[in-house]
Amino acid sequence: MKVEVRGKNGFKVTDAITTYAADKLEKVERYFKEELDAFVVCKIYKDHHRVEVTIPTKYYTMRAEVGNPDMYGAIDIAIDKLESQIRKHKTKITRSLQKKEGVSELFEDDLDLEKLERELVHSPVRTKNIALEEMDIEEAITALEMLGHDFYIFRNDETKQVNVAYLRNDGKYGVIETE
């Protein structure tokens, strides 16, 4: 895999960062038959680092973007995200694009995905039961802020339907209404 690492926002790319990113991208390379290009963009902000990894292929583009206080940690998480995307969508992509010539040559055939799944360390899955409280949207947003979560599930007291209040990436709030 050809890896190109660039810095933005004043971040100077070192040989150590380039080598680290290339070594980590070897995990992703094993899924493909052909030589691919990977573009890694490292950005620095006041309170965190951001890493964007893009791997364009003939039929689709894989991309992961991660922010972390540590640049090496951000690279690790971004590569793990990419690997997860590939495992999750490999069969779907191959099946949906079978009509296009060359898709069968994109992915390695002899990979044992079950074995790879066992090799990976997964976080335990957690189930949580909640009692839905009836409230208006403003109360739900207040509860969301108080808890410090990204979302809050509630029963809308006007419509009696289950809604989800969530914090958007732009810092504003959104509400998902169910039918």
Secondary structure, 3 states (H helix, E strand, C coil): CEEEEEEECCCCCCHHHHHHHHHHHHHHHCCECCCCEEEEEEEECCCCEEEEEEEECCCCEEEEEEEECCHHHHHHHHHHHHHHHHHHHHHHHHHHCCCCCCHHHCECCCCCHHHHHHHCCCCCCCCCCCCCCEECHHHHHHHHHHHCCCEEEEEECCCCCEEEEEECCCCCEEEEECC
